[in-house]
Amino acid sequence: MHNLAFQGLFPAELLGQLGLPDSSFSVEGLEFFGQISFLKAGLNYADKLTTVSPELCRGDHLGRVRHGAGRSAVAAEERSDRILNGIDDHVWNPESDPSLPGRYSADDLANKTECKDQLQKGWGLETDTTAPLFVFAARLEAQKMADTLLEILPQMMARPRVQLAVVGQGARALQDGFSEWTARMPGRISARIGYREDWAHQLLAGGDMLVHGARFEPCGLTPMYAMRYGAVPIVRAVGGLKDSVTAVTDESLETGKASGFHLLRRPPPACSKPSIAHCRCSGIAGIGSACSRRACARISPGGTRPAIPPAL
């Protein structure tokens, strides 16, 4: 089991083409609100299941499915081997990574500063290796809380010298929002719309902290890459992120196990109009239709800038 938000729903008319008996199209089988659910079929009929993180089977992520396929999800929890996902530490290795201007290791971080310097120069950020550089490398979607990051940018940028580098693609409104902020604050914010793996490697090598929010998360590999490259992950404590990132506490610091920071507060709801090309949640004031979020309600039709939203 991986991302249970993608349930594989298909018309009931396809049952015959699948060669399945009519009896399988039931609440106890693969029927899901009048459709065929491949996810539910797997949950009900598999002898054994594996997950991409232990938390996936006991956390809020499985709860999303319980609303529609409750008994199947509970039964799956009882038949699951909870195995945390992993990364290829040969591909993601700062000691031998050909994408980087300098190689480094946990024992010798000198060239990480060179990676940061080159990232700032190449991405149009102010060259200052002592400036706090946050990075974001994920799909620009509500699941990854890219909308929330966009909403709190006024607060982040109110702090002197803070920088943000973003790589990703996704919802048009969010792509436009990050592009607009890049134009608004050159030298402080840089966003590249799209994805190349060498960009991701360079971002994590040059960044100080990875921002990785999630409304739900089956596992979350990017924070693992970040820890490998010495960028401290800041994650929301959901799903596999709770398994892979050990939160900073007095105890974890004392034992040397701390590896990142957990955000514990519940995030605001996702924008209710994600399909609108220029939703006001994108941070571009005065364009598009308003959604239900408080920050959107503060933007007047005249195009005034939004007030700085409350902290997470």
N, C-alpha and C positions, 0 to 999 in steps of 0.2 A: 504494500500500500504506500502510495506517495501522496500526491496532491488530491485530496478527496473533494475538492471543489470542482474537479473535472470528472463527471460521473458517467460519461458515455451514454447519453440518452438517444434513443432511436425510435421511430414509429413502430407501433405494435404490428403493422402489416408485414414487417420483415421477419417475423417469427418463423414462418414457413421456409424462407430462404436459408435460415440458420440451421434447419433440420432439427429443430427442437419440438418436443411434444406440446400440445395445447395446455397440458397440466402444469407446465413450467410457468405459464403466464398467470401468476397468482401473487397474492401478498407475501406468501411464504417463499415464492420463487424469485423471478426477476422483474415482476411488474412494479412499476413506480409511477403512480399517478397517471395510469393509462398508457405509459410508454415502456419500452424495454430499457432496463438499466444494466449496463455491463458491470458497473461497480457493484450493484446489489447482487448480481449473479455471482461475482467473484467472492463476495463476503459470505453468501449463503452456501455455495457449493465447494469451495476450496477445502481440502483436507488440512492444510496448514498455510499460514500467512506470515510474511515478514514485513517489517516496516522500515522506514529510513531513519527512525529515531525512537527511543523508548517512550518519550513524551507524546508521540503521535497517537498512541493507543489509549492514553488516559487523560489527555488534555482537551482544550477547547476545540482543537481541530477535528477530533472525532465527534465532538458535540455538534458540529455543523451537520453531520450526516444523520445523527440520531433524530433530528427533527423529522426526517422523512423515511428513514429505514432503521428505526430504533432497534428492533430485536436483532436484525442482521448485524448492526454495528457492535452491539453488546456481545453477541456470539463470536464475532471476529476478534474482539479484545481477548477473549478466553483462549483463542487458538493461535495467538500471534507470538512469534519470536521477535523481540524488540531489539533491533540491531542498529546502532548509530552509523550513518553514512560516513564515508571517508574521502580523502583527496589523494591524488597522485603526487606524492612528495618528490618525485623526480621532475615532473613538469613544473610544479610550483616549488621551486628551490632557488632562493636568492643567491646561493653560492655558485650556481652554474647557469643562471637564467640569461639567455642571449638577448632578451628584450631590454635589459637594463644597461645603463651607462657605466655602472660599477657593481661589482659583486660584493656581498657581505654575508655575515653569519651572526648568530646570536652571541658568539664570542668576540666578534670584531665588527662593530656597527659603523665604522668610519665612513664607508662608501654609501651608507644609507643617506647621509647628508648630501652627497653628490647626486643621488637619485632625486632627492627633493629639489635641489637646485635646478636640475635639468627639467624636471616636471614643471616647475614654476615658469621657467623660460619658454619651454615648448608649448605650454598651455596659456600663455599670456597673463600669468599672474605676477604680482610684484615679487621680485627676487629678494627674499628674506627668509633664510633657513630657520630663523627663530620664531617666525610667525606660526600660530597654530593652523595647521592645514587639515581640514576635514575632507573626506572623500566619500562618494556615494557611487556604487557600481551595481546596478540592478535594473530590472524592468521599471519603466516609469508608469506604474500602475498603483491603484489604491491598495492592493494587497501588500505592497512593499512600503506603504505609507509615504510614497513620493509626494502626494498631495499635502500631507502634514508638514513634510520638510519644506515645501514651497511656502506654506502658510507661515512658518516661523522664521523665514529668512530675515524679515525686518529686525527681529530680536537678535539673531546671530550677527548680522552685519552692524548692529549698534555697538558691538564690542570691538574695540580697536584692533586692527591687524588680522582679525580672523579671516581665513580664506576657505573657499569651498570649490572642489573640483568634482564634476559629475560626468559619468558616462552611462548611457542607456537609451532605450527607445521604448515607446509604448503609446499611451493615450495622447492624442494630438494636443489636447488642452494642456497637459503637463509638459510636453515637449516645448510648446510655445511659451509656457510660463518660465521654464528654466532659461530658454534662449533670451527672453525679454530681460531677465535679471542679469544675464551675462552682459547684455548691451548696456544696462543701467549702471552696473558696477564693474567696469573693466578693471582688471588687476586684483579684484577681490573674489570674483566668481567666474568660473569657466565651465561651460557645459558642452560636451560633444554628444550630439544626437546620433545614435547608432551604436554598434558594438564591434570592437576588434579585440582579440584576446591579448595582444601586446599592450593595448591601452590599459586593460584591467591590471596586467602585471605591473606596468609603470605607475599606475595610480596607487596601488597598494604599497609599492616599494617607496614611493615618494611621500605618501600621506602619513600623518601622525595618528589620525583616528578615523575609523570607518563608521559611518552612520548607517545602520541597517535596521530600520523599523519594520514591523510586520503586523498586520492585523491577524494573520494566522500563518504558520510556517511549518511545513512537514519536517524539514531538517535545517537547511540554510548552509550552503557550502562557502559562500563568500566570507563570512566571519572566520572560517577555518583557514582560508587563503590569507586573510589579513593577519591572523596570528602567526602564520608561517613567515610573513614578510615584515613583522614587527610593527604593524599598525593596530592600535588598540581598538577592539570592536565595542561599539555602543549599540546594544540590541534591545528589542522589546522581549520581555521574558515570557515567550509563548512557544509551544511546540518544541522542535528540536533545538531551538536557540538556547533553551534552558539546559539542555543536555551538553551542548558543545562549548558554551561560554560560561566559565565559572565567575560569578559576580564578585566584585571587590567588597569584602567585608573585613572586619578586624581579624576574624579567624582565618579567612583565606589568604590574607596578606601574611599572617604569622606563619602559616604552613607553606607558603610559596606557591599556592595553587590558583591564586587570582589571575584571571586572563582577560577580563573586560568588565563592562558596566551593564547592568540590567535597568531598563526603564519599566517601572511597575504600574504606572497609572494607565487607565484605559484610554485609548486614543479617541478622538472625535470620530463620528461616523464618516464614511467615505462620501465624496461629492455625489449628490443624487442625480446629476446630469452628466455622467462621464463621457457621453457620446457627443456632446456639444463641442464644436471645434474650439471655442474660446469661452469656456465656462469661467465665471468670475473666480472660481477656486484656483484658476491657473496663475493668479497674481497679476493679470492684466486688467486693470480697472476699466469699468465702463463698457465692456464688450460682452455680448452674449446674454443669455438668460440667467437670472439668479437661481441658485439652488437653495437648499434648506439650511445650509451651514451658517453659523453666526458671522463668520468672517465675510461671507458673501453678502449677508444682509446689510453690512456696514458700507458697502460700495454703492454710491449713488449713481443714477443713470447719467449724471453729468460727467462722470469719469474721474472722481476724486480718488486718491489713493486710499487703500484700506487702512484702518487703524491697526496698530500693532496688536496682534491677537494675544490672548492669555497664554502663559507658559504651559507646556505639556504637564 
